[in-house]
Amino acid sequence: MGKVILVTGPARSGKSEWAETLAMQSQKAVVYVATAAEYPGDEEWQKRIQAHQNRRPQDWLTLSVPMELSATLAAATPNTCLLVDSLGTWVANFLEEDEISWDNTIAELLETVQLVAADMVFVAEEVGWGLVPAYPSGRLFRDRLGSLVRQLGIVCDIVYLVTGGYVLNLSTLGSPLPPIRG
C-alpha cells in the first residue's frame, strides 16, 4: 500500500495548496483527480476550477472523476501520487443515492484506499463546525462528508488540518477515535 494522506479544513484555508505541495514532495508522477463537474453556465464555479488548474504544474495529468473514484484509485500504478480534490464535491455528486447504495460506495472506497499501491493525497472540507443546515439535503451532505472524513482519517498514514494560516499534523498532535460502530 502507498502512503495515504488526508488534508482537511474549512473553505479557503489553503488545504488544496498544501495537498499540492505534498504531491510535489512525493517525487512521483502526480495525477490530479478532479471530482468537480464543470458547469459552463456558472461563471464563478468556472473561475474556481480555473484557479486550481492554473496552480498545477504542466506535467501533472488531470482526470475528471465526478463519480468513479474507487475505480480510478484502483487503476493507479505504484510510481504515482494521486491528488484527489475534493471529497466534498465527490460526496455532493452522490446526494441522490439512497443510504444503502451510499454505504456500499463508501465501503468500496475505503477498501480500495487500503489496497492501492500508489501514494494518495485526499482533500476534504470540514463542514460540520457551523449551524445545522435548515434543509434536508444540506444535513445529508454534512453528515455524509463528516462520516467519510472520519472513516478515511482512520486508515490514513497522516491527517493534516489546515486552518488560520497554519498546517497542523493531527496524526502527531492527537489520538485517533475508534471506528464508527454499526
Residue, then its C-alpha position, 0 to 999 in steps of 0.5 A: m500500500g502507498k502512503v495515504i494522506l488526508v488534508t482537511g479544513p474549512a473553505r479557503s484555508g489553503k488545504s488544496e495548496w498544501a495537498e499540492t505541495l505534498a504531491m510535489q514532495s512525493q517525487k512521483a508522477v502526480v495525477y490530479v483527480a478532479t471530482a468537480a463537474e464543470y458547469p459552463g453556465d456558472e461563471e464563478w464555479q468556472k473561475r474556481i476550477q480555473a484557479h486550481q488548474n492554473r496552480r498545477p504544474q504542466d506535467w501533472l495529468t488531470l482526470s475528471v472523476p465526478m463519480e468513479l473514484s474507487a475505480t480510478l484509485a484502483a487503476a493507479t500504478p505504484n510510481t504515482c501520487l494521486l491528488v484527489d480534490s475534493l471529497g466534498t464535491w465527490v460526496a455532493n455528486f452522490l446526494e441522490e443515492d439512497e443510504i444503502s447504495w451510499d454505504n456500499t460506495i463508501a465501503e468500496l472506497l475505503e477498501t480500495v484506499q487500503l489496497v492501492a499501491a500508489d501514494m494518495v493525497f485526499v482533500a476534504e472540507e470540514v463542514g460540520w463546525g457551523l449551524v445545522p443546515a435548515y434543509p434536508s439535503g444540506r444535513l445529508f451532505r454534512d453528515r455524509l462528508g463528516s462520516l467519510v472524513r472520519q472513516l478515511g482519517i482512520v486508515c490514513d498514514i497522516v491527517y493534516l488540518v489546515t486552518g488560520g494560516y497554519v498546517l497542523n499534523l493531527s496524526t502527531l498532535g492527537s489520538p485517533l477515535p475508534p471506528i464508527r460502530g454499526 
